[in-house]
Amino acid sequence: MTDQRFEQANWLLATLLGWTSLCSVGGGALLGTPPHGAPASRGQAQVPDWCGDWQACGTLMTQFRCAPDLGLLDRGLVYVKRDQALGHVVVADWPSTDHAVRMAIVTSVIVRLQQRTRTSLPGGV
């Protein structure tokens, strides 16, 4: 069973990355129209499962140049930093350490994109 928080985070991240017409197809999978379209598949594609798949999450890490800091793992925390702490999760809140690390990465990218969106508004609000 997929944790609903993973689907919600994937949905929010997809939206921030420019995906449109999102829909849930069960089991945590999402379909939508990618930012640059999907002409070979009638405009729809499966949204990457950034929260559940290391390959998709790894692509995020390289695209946004962020990586988990596991220095506090023994205290039950995972941080993701670039110039500053952007996201952290409590390991015990997730089914496994792997899930916690991926969620910290996804959270940090969401925070970064939300910060960009706020600063790109008129007046920098």
N, CA, C and O atoms as CSV, one atom per row, in Angstrom:
chain,resi,resn,atom,element,x,y,z
A,1,MET,N,N,0.838,-1.185,0.000
A,1,MET,CA,C,0.000,0.000,0.000
A,1,MET,C,C,0.884,1.250,0.000
A,1,MET,O,O,1.859,1.319,0.749
A,2,THR,N,N,0.553,2.221,-0.823
A,2,THR,CA,C,1.326,3.442,-0.934
A,2,THR,C,C,0.853,4.454,0.096
A,2,THR,O,O,-0.349,4.642,0.289
A,3,ASP,N,N,1.794,5.098,0.749
A,3,ASP,CA,C,1.492,6.146,1.707
A,3,ASP,C,C,0.912,7.338,0.947
A,3,ASP,O,O,1.513,7.803,-0.022
A,4,GLN,N,N,-0.231,7.830,1.368
A,4,GLN,CA,C,-0.897,8.932,0.675
A,4,GLN,C,C,-0.026,10.191,0.662
A,4,GLN,O,O,-0.150,11.023,-0.236
A,5,ARG,N,N,0.858,10.331,1.662
A,5,ARG,CA,C,1.747,11.497,1.697
A,5,ARG,C,C,2.705,11.497,0.507
A,5,ARG,O,O,3.092,12.563,0.028
A,6,PHE,N,N,3.093,10.309,0.023
A,6,PHE,CA,C,3.968,10.235,-1.146
A,6,PHE,C,C,3.239,10.767,-2.373
A,6,PHE,O,O,3.790,11.556,-3.141
A,7,GLU,N,N,1.993,10.327,-2.549
A,7,GLU,CA,C,1.217,10.790,-3.703
A,7,GLU,C,C,1.005,12.295,-3.636
A,7,GLU,O,O,1.115,12.984,-4.650
A,8,GLN,N,N,0.703,12.809,-2.448
A,8,GLN,CA,C,0.489,14.256,-2.300
A,8,GLN,C,C,1.761,15.041,-2.624
A,8,GLN,O,O,1.703,16.072,-3.294
A,9,ALA,N,N,2.908,14.553,-2.150
A,9,ALA,CA,C,4.170,15.237,-2.426
A,9,ALA,C,C,4.516,15.153,-3.908
A,9,ALA,O,O,4.956,16.141,-4.495
A,10,ASN,N,N,4.323,13.985,-4.520
A,10,ASN,CA,C,4.575,13.849,-5.957
A,10,ASN,C,C,3.666,14.777,-6.756
A,10,ASN,O,O,4.106,15.393,-7.727
A,11,TRP,N,N,2.399,14.878,-6.351
A,11,TRP,CA,C,1.428,15.754,-7.033
A,11,TRP,C,C,1.891,17.210,-6.934
A,11,TRP,O,O,1.919,17.919,-7.940
A,12,LEU,N,N,2.253,17.657,-5.735
A,12,LEU,CA,C,2.687,19.038,-5.544
A,12,LEU,C,C,3.954,19.321,-6.344
A,12,LEU,O,O,4.058,20.356,-7.003
A,13,LEU,N,N,4.909,18.408,-6.287
A,13,LEU,CA,C,6.150,18.606,-7.029
A,13,LEU,C,C,5.879,18.650,-8.531
A,13,LEU,O,O,6.428,19.503,-9.230
A,14,ALA,N,N,5.058,17.764,-9.027
A,14,ALA,CA,C,4.720,17.763,-10.453
A,14,ALA,C,C,4.103,19.099,-10.860
A,14,ALA,O,O,4.449,19.658,-11.901
A,15,THR,N,N,3.203,19.598,-10.049
A,15,THR,CA,C,2.559,20.884,-10.331
A,15,THR,C,C,3.594,22.004,-10.377
A,15,THR,O,O,3.576,22.836,-11.285
A,16,LEU,N,N,4.495,22.024,-9.397
A,16,LEU,CA,C,5.530,23.059,-9.351
A,16,LEU,C,C,6.495,22.961,-10.529
A,16,LEU,O,O,7.066,23.964,-10.958
A,17,LEU,N,N,6.674,21.750,-11.047
A,17,LEU,CA,C,7.564,21.547,-12.195
A,17,LEU,C,C,6.870,21.806,-13.529
A,17,LEU,O,O,7.502,21.731,-14.583
A,18,GLY,N,N,5.560,22.114,-13.487
A,18,GLY,CA,C,4.849,22.479,-14.710
A,18,GLY,C,C,3.964,21.416,-15.313
A,18,GLY,O,O,3.416,21.622,-16.397
A,19,TRP,N,N,3.801,20.269,-14.641
A,19,TRP,CA,C,2.877,19.248,-15.131
A,19,TRP,C,C,1.454,19.783,-15.001
A,19,TRP,O,O,1.151,20.536,-14.075
A,20,THR,N,N,0.592,19.395,-15.923
A,20,THR,CA,C,-0.815,19.807,-15.888
A,20,THR,C,C,-1.709,18.586,-16.070
A,20,THR,O,O,-1.232,17.492,-16.372
A,21,SER,N,N,-2.995,18.785,-15.884
A,21,SER,CA,C,-4.011,17.742,-16.079
A,21,SER,C,C,-3.667,16.468,-15.300
A,21,SER,O,O,-3.781,15.360,-15.825
A,22,LEU,N,N,-3.250,16.637,-14.062
A,22,LEU,CA,C,-2.875,15.485,-13.241
A,22,LEU,C,C,-4.092,14.691,-12.804
A,22,LEU,O,O,-5.155,15.251,-12.535
A,23,CYS,N,N,-3.924,13.385,-12.737
A,23,CYS,CA,C,-4.967,12.522,-12.194
A,23,CYS,C,C,-4.309,11.306,-11.549
A,23,CYS,O,O,-3.267,10.826,-11.996
A,24,SER,N,N,-4.944,10.829,-10.494
A,24,SER,CA,C,-4.467,9.643,-9.795
A,24,SER,C,C,-5.071,8.423,-10.463
A,24,SER,O,O,-6.265,8.395,-10.764
A,25,VAL,N,N,-4.240,7.411,-10.694
A,25,VAL,CA,C,-4.735,6.197,-11.341
A,25,VAL,C,C,-4.667,4.996,-10.400
A,25,VAL,O,O,-4.734,3.850,-10.845
A,26,GLY,N,N,-4.536,5.257,-9.117
A,26,GLY,CA,C,-4.530,4.186,-8.130
A,26,GLY,C,C,-3.143,3.697,-7.781
A,26,GLY,O,O,-2.222,3.757,-8.595
A,27,GLY,N,N,-3.008,3.216,-6.567
A,27,GLY,CA,C,-1.733,2.691,-6.109
A,27,GLY,C,C,-0.651,3.748,-5.988
A,27,GLY,O,O,0.532,3.416,-5.926
A,28,GLY,N,N,-1.038,5.018,-5.954
A,28,GLY,CA,C,-0.078,6.103,-5.834
A,28,GLY,C,C,0.431,6.630,-7.158
A,28,GLY,O,O,1.157,7.624,-7.183
A,29,ALA,N,N,0.068,5.986,-8.267
A,29,ALA,CA,C,0.539,6.429,-9.588
A,29,ALA,C,C,-0.246,7.643,-10.060
A,29,ALA,O,O,-1.449,7.757,-9.825
A,30,LEU,N,N,0.455,8.542,-10.726
A,30,LEU,CA,C,-0.149,9.750,-11.270
A,30,LEU,C,C,0.122,9.836,-12.766
A,30,LEU,O,O,1.194,9.459,-13.238
A,31,LEU,N,N,-0.857,10.332,-13.498
A,31,LEU,CA,C,-0.706,10.631,-14.919
A,31,LEU,C,C,-0.904,12.119,-15.113
A,31,LEU,O,O,-1.592,12.764,-14.321
A,32,GLY,N,N,-0.318,12.660,-16.141
A,32,GLY,CA,C,-0.509,14.069,-16.441
A,32,GLY,C,C,0.195,14.444,-17.726
A,32,GLY,O,O,0.774,13.604,-18.414
A,33,THR,N,N,0.129,15.729,-18.031
A,33,THR,CA,C,0.802,16.259,-19.203
A,33,THR,C,C,2.095,16.916,-18.740
A,33,THR,O,O,2.067,17.869,-17.962
A,34,PRO,N,N,3.228,16.409,-19.217
A,34,PRO,CA,C,4.518,16.997,-18.825
A,34,PRO,C,C,4.640,18.436,-19.316
A,34,PRO,O,O,3.904,18.853,-20.210
A,35,PRO,N,N,5.563,19.193,-18.737
A,35,PRO,CA,C,5.719,20.601,-19.122
A,35,PRO,C,C,5.935,20.800,-20.623
A,35,PRO,O,O,5.485,21.801,-21.181
A,36,HIS,N,N,6.607,19.873,-21.272
A,36,HIS,CA,C,6.893,20.021,-22.700
A,36,HIS,C,C,6.022,19.109,-23.549
A,36,HIS,O,O,6.348,18.815,-24.699
A,37,GLY,N,N,4.898,18.658,-22.964
A,37,GLY,CA,C,3.976,17.813,-23.706
A,37,GLY,C,C,4.454,16.380,-23.825
A,37,GLY,O,O,5.555,16.035,-23.396
A,38,ALA,N,N,3.617,15.564,-24.408
A,38,ALA,CA,C,3.934,14.151,-24.643
A,38,ALA,C,C,3.235,13.728,-25.926
A,38,ALA,O,O,2.298,12.930,-25.892
A,39,PRO,N,N,3.690,14.262,-27.066
A,39,PRO,CA,C,2.992,14.004,-28.323
A,39,PRO,C,C,2.926,12.531,-28.712
A,39,PRO,O,O,1.993,12.122,-29.404
A,40,ALA,N,N,3.885,11.737,-28.287
A,40,ALA,CA,C,3.894,10.323,-28.664
A,40,ALA,C,C,2.885,9.505,-27.871
A,40,ALA,O,O,2.630,8.345,-28.196
A,41,SER,N,N,2.309,10.105,-26.831
A,41,SER,CA,C,1.363,9.335,-26.011
A,41,SER,C,C,0.082,10.122,-25.736
A,41,SER,O,O,-0.434,10.124,-24.618
A,42,ARG,N,N,-0.411,10.779,-26.759
A,42,ARG,CA,C,-1.673,11.537,-26.678
A,42,ARG,C,C,-1.668,12.564,-25.546
A,42,ARG,O,O,-2.708,12.827,-24.942
A,43,GLY,N,N,-0.510,13.140,-25.259
A,43,GLY,CA,C,-0.426,14.225,-24.285
A,43,GLY,C,C,-0.333,13.789,-22.842
A,43,GLY,O,O,-0.307,14.637,-21.950
A,44,GLN,N,N,-0.282,12.489,-22.579
A,44,GLN,CA,C,-0.206,12.030,-21.198
A,44,GLN,C,C,1.042,11.197,-20.977
A,44,GLN,O,O,1.533,10.517,-21.878
A,45,ALA,N,N,1.544,11.271,-19.744
A,45,ALA,CA,C,2.680,10.447,-19.355
A,45,ALA,C,C,2.558,10.155,-17.863
A,45,ALA,O,O,1.860,10.868,-17.143
A,46,GLN,N,N,3.229,9.117,-17.405
A,46,GLN,CA,C,3.230,8.821,-15.982
A,46,GLN,C,C,4.184,9.790,-15.288
A,46,GLN,O,O,5.326,9.971,-15.710
A,47,VAL,N,N,3.696,10.400,-14.228
A,47,VAL,CA,C,4.516,11.301,-13.420
A,47,VAL,C,C,5.562,10.455,-12.696
A,47,VAL,O,O,5.221,9.408,-12.145
A,48,PRO,N,N,6.818,10.879,-12.685
A,48,PRO,CA,C,7.831,10.118,-11.945
A,48,PRO,C,C,7.450,9.967,-10.471
A,48,PRO,O,O,6.888,10.883,-9.871
A,49,ASP,N,N,7.753,8.831,-9.910
A,49,ASP,CA,C,7.478,8.584,-8.492
A,49,ASP,C,C,8.705,8.994,-7.683
A,49,ASP,O,O,9.448,8.143,-7.195
A,50,TRP,N,N,8.911,10.292,-7.545
A,50,TRP,CA,C,10.091,10.814,-6.870
A,50,TRP,C,C,10.197,10.321,-5.431
A,50,TRP,O,O,11.299,10.107,-4.926
A,51,CYS,N,N,9.062,10.142,-4.773
A,51,CYS,CA,C,9.076,9.699,-3.370
A,51,CYS,C,C,9.324,8.203,-3.222
A,51,CYS,O,O,9.756,7.756,-2.160
A,52,GLY,N,N,9.064,7.433,-4.253
A,52,GLY,CA,C,9.144,5.988,-4.114
A,52,GLY,C,C,10.197,5.296,-4.959
A,52,GLY,O,O,10.403,4.091,-4.819
A,53,ASP,N,N,10.866,6.031,-5.829
A,53,ASP,CA,C,11.791,5.406,-6.772
A,53,ASP,C,C,13.120,6.157,-6.765
A,53,ASP,O,O,13.167,7.356,-7.038
A,54,TRP,N,N,14.191,5.443,-6.451
A,54,TRP,CA,C,15.507,6.075,-6.374
A,54,TRP,C,C,15.957,6.643,-7.711
A,54,TRP,O,O,16.634,7.670,-7.735
A,55,GLN,N,N,15.608,6.016,-8.813
A,55,GLN,CA,C,16.020,6.540,-10.112
A,55,GLN,C,C,15.410,7.919,-10.346
A,55,GLN,O,O,16.105,8.841,-10.772
A,56,ALA,N,N,14.123,8.064,-10.073
A,56,ALA,CA,C,13.457,9.360,-10.235
A,56,ALA,C,C,14.001,10.371,-9.233
A,56,ALA,O,O,14.224,11.532,-9.576
A,57,CYS,N,N,14.213,9.935,-8.008
A,57,CYS,CA,C,14.720,10.823,-6.964
A,57,CYS,C,C,16.152,11.260,-7.278
A,57,CYS,O,O,16.517,12.413,-7.052
A,58,GLY,N,N,16.955,10.341,-7.796
A,58,GLY,CA,C,18.324,10.674,-8.165
A,58,GLY,C,C,18.380,11.736,-9.244
A,58,GLY,O,O,19.252,12.604,-9.221
A,59,THR,N,N,17.451,11.674,-10.193
A,59,THR,CA,C,17.372,12.697,-11.232
A,59,THR,C,C,17.090,14.060,-10.614
A,59,THR,O,O,17.663,15.064,-11.037
A,60,LEU,N,N,16.211,14.102,-9.616
A,60,LEU,CA,C,15.932,15.356,-8.902
A,60,LEU,C,C,17.189,15.889,-8.227
A,60,LEU,O,O,17.485,17.082,-8.286
A,61,MET,N,N,17.927,14.976,-7.579
A,61,MET,CA,C,19.137,15.387,-6.861
A,61,MET,C,C,20.132,16.056,-7.807
A,61,MET,O,O,20.727,17.075,-7.459
A,62,THR,N,N,20.315,15.496,-8.989
A,62,THR,CA,C,21.274,16.093,-9.919
A,62,THR,C,C,20.715,17.362,-10.557
A,62,THR,O,O,21.447,18.333,-10.750
A,63,GLN,N,N,19.434,17.359,-10.881
A,63,GLN,CA,C,18.825,18.529,-11.504
A,63,GLN,C,C,18.864,19.733,-10.569
A,63,GLN,O,O,19.122,20.852,-11.013
A,64,PHE,N,N,18.611,19.515,-9.281
A,64,PHE,CA,C,18.537,20.618,-8.320
A,64,PHE,C,C,19.776,20.711,-7.436
A,64,PHE,O,O,19.827,21.525,-6.514
A,65,ARG,N,N,20.767,19.882,-7.715
A,65,ARG,CA,C,22.050,19.908,-7.017
A,65,ARG,C,C,21.890,19.900,-5.501
A,65,ARG,O,O,22.369,20.789,-4.797
A,66,CYS,N,N,21.213,18.885,-5.033
A,66,CYS,CA,C,21.018,18.728,-3.594
A,66,CYS,C,C,21.278,17.274,-3.224
A,66,CYS,O,O,21.145,16.373,-4.052
A,67,ALA,N,N,21.645,17.067,-1.985
A,67,ALA,CA,C,21.932,15.708,-1.518
A,67,ALA,C,C,21.597,15.611,-0.039
A,67,ALA,O,O,21.669,16.601,0.689
A,68,PRO,N,N,21.234,14.425,0.397
A,68,PRO,CA,C,20.907,14.264,1.815
A,68,PRO,C,C,22.156,14.321,2.678
A,68,PRO,O,O,23.229,13.862,2.287
A,69,ASP,N,N,21.989,14.896,3.857
A,69,ASP,CA,C,23.035,14.907,4.872
A,69,ASP,C,C,22.614,13.895,5.928
A,69,ASP,O,O,21.653,14.126,6.663
A,70,LEU,N,N,23.313,12.797,6.006
A,70,LEU,CA,C,22.947,11.718,6.927
A,70,LEU,C,C,23.691,11.820,8.243
A,70,LEU,O,O,23.675,10.869,9.025
A,71,GLY,N,N,24.345,12.943,8.516
A,71,GLY,CA,C,25.118,13.126,9.731
A,71,GLY,C,C,24.309,13.013,11.009
A,71,GLY,O,O,24.858,12.686,12.061
A,72,LEU,N,N,23.016,13.278,10.935
A,72,LEU,CA,C,22.151,13.193,12.115
A,72,LEU,C,C,21.245,11.969,12.086
A,72,LEU,O,O,20.289,11.877,12.856
A,73,LEU,N,N,21.550,11.030,11.195
A,73,LEU,CA,C,20.716,9.837,11.061
A,73,LEU,C,C,20.618,9.062,12.373
A,73,LEU,O,O,19.561,8.521,12.699
A,74,ASP,N,N,21.712,9.008,13.121
A,74,ASP,CA,C,21.675,8.297,14.406
A,74,ASP,C,C,20.747,8.969,15.404
A,74,ASP,O,O,20.357,8.349,16.393
A,75,ARG,N,N,20.384,10.230,15.164
A,75,ARG,CA,C,19.413,10.938,16.011
A,75,ARG,C,C,18.021,10.923,15.387
A,75,ARG,O,O,17.086,11.526,15.914
A,76,GLY,N,N,17.895,10.228,14.259
A,76,GLY,CA,C,16.595,10.073,13.622
A,76,GLY,C,C,16.199,11.182,12.680
A,76,GLY,O,O,15.015,11.339,12.385
A,77,LEU,N,N,17.166,11.967,12.189
A,77,LEU,CA,C,16.866,13.070,11.283
A,77,LEU,C,C,17.644,12.937,9.990
A,77,LEU,O,O,18.778,12.459,9.980
A,78,VAL,N,N,17.029,13.364,8.903
A,78,VAL,CA,C,17.688,13.456,7.605
A,78,VAL,C,C,17.486,14.888,7.120
A,78,VAL,O,O,16.359,15.385,7.095
A,79,TYR,N,N,18.574,15.551,6.736
A,79,TYR,CA,C,18.525,16.903,6.196
A,79,TYR,C,C,18.948,16.882,4.747
A,79,TYR,O,O,19.698,16.007,4.314
A,80,VAL,N,N,18.459,17.852,4.005
A,80,VAL,CA,C,18.943,18.082,2.658
A,80,VAL,C,C,19.378,19.534,2.620
A,80,VAL,O,O,18.620,20.436,2.978
A,81,LYS,N,N,20.622,19.748,2.176
A,81,LYS,CA,C,21.164,21.104,2.167
A,81,LYS,C,C,21.710,21.440,0.790
A,81,LYS,O,O,22.104,20.566,0.018
A,82,ARG,N,N,21.720,22.695,0.518
A,82,ARG,CA,C,22.515,23.235,-0.588
A,82,ARG,C,C,23.320,24.346,0.049
A,82,ARG,O,O,24.408,24.090,0.564
A,83,ASP,N,N,22.825,25.565,0.031
A,83,ASP,CA,C,23.496,26.643,0.750
A,83,ASP,C,C,22.947,26.754,2.166
A,83,ASP,O,O,23.596,27.299,3.059
A,84,GLN,N,N,21.755,26.233,2.353
A,84,GLN,CA,C,21.095,26.264,3.654
A,84,GLN,C,C,20.232,25.014,3.758
A,84,GLN,O,O,19.977,24.340,2.760
A,85,ALA,N,N,19.790,24.713,4.963
A,85,ALA,CA,C,18.905,23.557,5.127
A,85,ALA,C,C,17.588,23.858,4.422
A,85,ALA,O,O,16.944,24.867,4.710
A,86,LEU,N,N,17.192,22.998,3.513
A,86,LEU,CA,C,15.971,23.214,2.752
A,86,LEU,C,C,14.857,22.260,3.141
A,86,LEU,O,O,13.679,22.578,2.976
A,87,GLY,N,N,15.208,21.128,3.642
A,87,GLY,CA,C,14.181,20.168,4.004
A,87,GLY,C,C,14.741,19.180,5.006
A,87,GLY,O,O,15.917,18.820,4.949
A,88,HIS,N,N,13.911,18.752,5.905
A,88,HIS,CA,C,14.326,17.695,6.825
A,88,HIS,C,C,13.107,16.864,7.175
A,88,HIS,O,O,11.974,17.342,7.113
A,89,VAL,N,N,13.345,15.640,7.537
A,89,VAL,CA,C,12.275,14.754,7.962
A,89,VAL,C,C,12.744,13.974,9.178
A,89,VAL,O,O,13.939,13.785,9.405
A,90,VAL,N,N,11.769,13.532,9.945
A,90,VAL,CA,C,12.034,12.656,11.075
A,90,VAL,C,C,11.885,11.233,10.556
A,90,VAL,O,O,10.824,10.856,10.059
A,91,VAL,N,N,12.935,10.454,10.670
A,91,VAL,CA,C,12.958,9.109,10.097
A,91,VAL,C,C,11.804,8.256,10.614
A,91,VAL,O,O,11.208,7.498,9.849
A,92,ALA,N,N,11.486,8.367,11.884
A,92,ALA,CA,C,10.436,7.538,12.488
A,92,ALA,C,C,9.056,7.805,11.881
A,92,ALA,O,O,8.145,6.994,12.052
A,93,ASP,N,N,8.888,8.921,11.180
A,93,ASP,CA,C,7.593,9.250,10.570
A,93,ASP,C,C,7.350,8.498,9.264
A,93,ASP,O,O,6.275,8.615,8.676
A,94,TRP,N,N,8.339,7.725,8.805
A,94,TRP,CA,C,8.255,7.083,7.501
A,94,TRP,C,C,8.476,5.584,7.635
A,94,TRP,O,O,9.069,5.136,8.617
A,95,PRO,N,N,8.008,4.797,6.661
A,95,PRO,CA,C,8.104,3.335,6.752
A,95,PRO,C,C,9.534,2.806,6.828
A,95,PRO,O,O,9.771,1.746,7.406
A,96,SER,N,N,10.496,3.542,6.243
A,96,SER,CA,C,11.885,3.087,6.271
A,96,SER,C,C,12.803,4.293,6.141
A,96,SER,O,O,12.361,5.395,5.817
A,97,THR,N,N,14.086,4.070,6.399
A,97,THR,CA,C,15.067,5.133,6.217
A,97,THR,C,C,15.119,5.559,4.755
A,97,THR,O,O,15.241,6.748,4.463
A,98,ASP,N,N,15.028,4.600,3.831
A,98,ASP,CA,C,15.013,4.936,2.403
A,98,ASP,C,C,13.882,5.903,2.076
A,98,ASP,O,O,14.087,6.901,1.386
A,99,HIS,N,N,12.681,5.599,2.580
A,99,HIS,CA,C,11.542,6.490,2.333
A,99,HIS,C,C,11.810,7.877,2.917
A,99,HIS,O,O,11.517,8.888,2.279
A,100,ALA,N,N,12.362,7.924,4.120
A,100,ALA,CA,C,12.640,9.201,4.778
A,100,ALA,C,C,13.637,10.030,3.972
A,100,ALA,O,O,13.452,11.237,3.816
A,101,VAL,N,N,14.682,9.402,3.464
A,101,VAL,CA,C,15.691,10.123,2.689
A,101,VAL,C,C,15.083,10.665,1.399
A,101,VAL,O,O,15.297,11.826,1.053
A,102,ARG,N,N,14.327,9.831,0.687
A,102,ARG,CA,C,13.690,10.312,-0.552
A,102,ARG,C,C,12.719,11.454,-0.243
A,102,ARG,O,O,12.658,12.432,-0.989
A,103,MET,N,N,11.968,11.337,0.843
A,103,MET,CA,C,11.006,12.384,1.185
A,103,MET,C,C,11.723,13.684,1.548
A,103,MET,O,O,11.230,14.767,1.231
A,104,ALA,N,N,12.867,13.592,2.201
A,104,ALA,CA,C,13.641,14.799,2.518
A,104,ALA,C,C,14.117,15.478,1.239
A,104,ALA,O,O,14.091,16.705,1.140
A,105,ILE,N,N,14.547,14.696,0.271
A,105,ILE,CA,C,14.997,15.250,-1.006
A,105,ILE,C,C,13.833,15.924,-1.725
A,105,ILE,O,O,13.959,17.057,-2.190
A,106,VAL,N,N,12.705,15.230,-1.816
A,106,VAL,CA,C,11.521,15.787,-2.485
A,106,VAL,C,C,11.060,17.054,-1.771
A,106,VAL,O,O,10.726,18.044,-2.421
A,107,THR,N,N,11.038,17.031,-0.446
A,107,THR,CA,C,10.628,18.201,0.329
A,107,THR,C,C,11.545,19.389,0.046
A,107,THR,O,O,11.075,20.518,-0.096
A,108,SER,N,N,12.847,19.136,-0.036
A,108,SER,CA,C,13.779,20.234,-0.285
A,108,SER,C,C,13.564,20.848,-1.666
A,108,SER,O,O,13.663,22.065,-1.822
A,109,VAL,N,N,13.273,20.024,-2.662
A,109,VAL,CA,C,13.027,20.548,-4.008
A,109,VAL,C,C,11.718,21.342,-4.022
A,109,VAL,O,O,11.637,22.393,-4.657
A,110,ILE,N,N,10.700,20.844,-3.327
A,110,ILE,CA,C,9.426,21.576,-3.233
A,110,ILE,C,C,9.662,22.941,-2.597
A,110,ILE,O,O,9.176,23.952,-3.104
A,111,VAL,N,N,10.405,22.979,-1.491
A,111,VAL,CA,C,10.688,24.249,-0.809
A,111,VAL,C,C,11.421,25.198,-1.744
A,111,VAL,O,O,11.082,26.378,-1.826
A,112,ARG,N,N,12.420,24.688,-2.447
A,112,ARG,CA,C,13.192,25.533,-3.368
A,112,ARG,C,C,12.299,26.101,-4.469
A,112,ARG,O,O,12.390,27.286,-4.790
A,113,LEU,N,N,11.442,25.268,-5.048
A,113,LEU,CA,C,10.560,25.740,-6.115
A,113,LEU,C,C,9.531,26.737,-5.590
A,113,LEU,O,O,9.200,27.706,-6.272
A,114,GLN,N,N,9.028,26.502,-4.386
A,114,GLN,CA,C,8.081,27.455,-3.800
A,114,GLN,C,C,8.763,28.789,-3.522
A,114,GLN,O,O,8.154,29.845,-3.698
A,115,GLN,N,N,10.024,28.750,-3.088
A,115,GLN,CA,C,10.768,29.991,-2.856
A,115,GLN,C,C,10.958,30.743,-4.161
A,115,GLN,O,O,10.821,31.966,-4.195
A,116,ARG,N,N,11.271,30.034,-5.232
A,116,ARG,CA,C,11.425,30.665,-6.546
A,116,ARG,C,C,10.129,31.321,-6.985
A,116,ARG,O,O,10.126,32.436,-7.506
A,117,THR,N,N,9.024,30.611,-6.765
A,117,THR,CA,C,7.716,31.126,-7.171
A,117,THR,C,C,7.387,32.405,-6.414
A,117,THR,O,O,6.905,33.372,-7.005
A,118,ARG,N,N,7.646,32.414,-5.104
A,118,ARG,CA,C,7.360,33.606,-4.294
A,118,ARG,C,C,8.225,34.775,-4.728
A,118,ARG,O,O,7.734,35.900,-4.825
A,119,THR,N,N,9.505,34.534,-4.992
A,119,THR,CA,C,10.382,35.649,-5.354
A,119,THR,C,C,10.150,36.125,-6.786
A,119,THR,O,O,10.579,37.222,-7.144
A,120,SER,N,N,9.481,35.324,-7.607
A,120,SER,CA,C,9.224,35.747,-8.987
A,120,SER,C,C,7.905,36.523,-9.100
A,120,SER,O,O,7.589,37.049,-10.166
A,121,LEU,N,N,7.145,36.596,-8.019
A,121,LEU,CA,C,5.907,37.386,-8.044
A,121,LEU,C,C,6.244,38.864,-8.007
A,121,LEU,O,O,7.289,39.242,-7.477
A,122,PRO,N,N,5.374,39.721,-8.564
A,122,PRO,CA,C,5.625,41.164,-8.516
A,122,PRO,C,C,5.820,41.613,-7.059
A,122,PRO,O,O,5.031,41.262,-6.182
A,123,GLY,N,N,6.840,42.364,-6.827
A,123,GLY,CA,C,7.113,42.837,-5.460
A,123,GLY,C,C,7.882,41.823,-4.638
A,123,GLY,O,O,8.223,42.113,-3.491
A,124,GLY,N,N,8.169,40.649,-5.172
A,124,GLY,CA,C,8.930,39.634,-4.460
A,124,GLY,C,C,8.231,39.076,-3.246
A,124,GLY,O,O,8.875,38.594,-2.315
A,125,VAL,N,N,6.902,39.139,-3.253
A,125,VAL,CA,C,6.120,38.665,-2.102
A,125,VAL,C,C,6.164,37.169,-2.014
A,125,VAL,O,O,5.566,36.585,-1.110
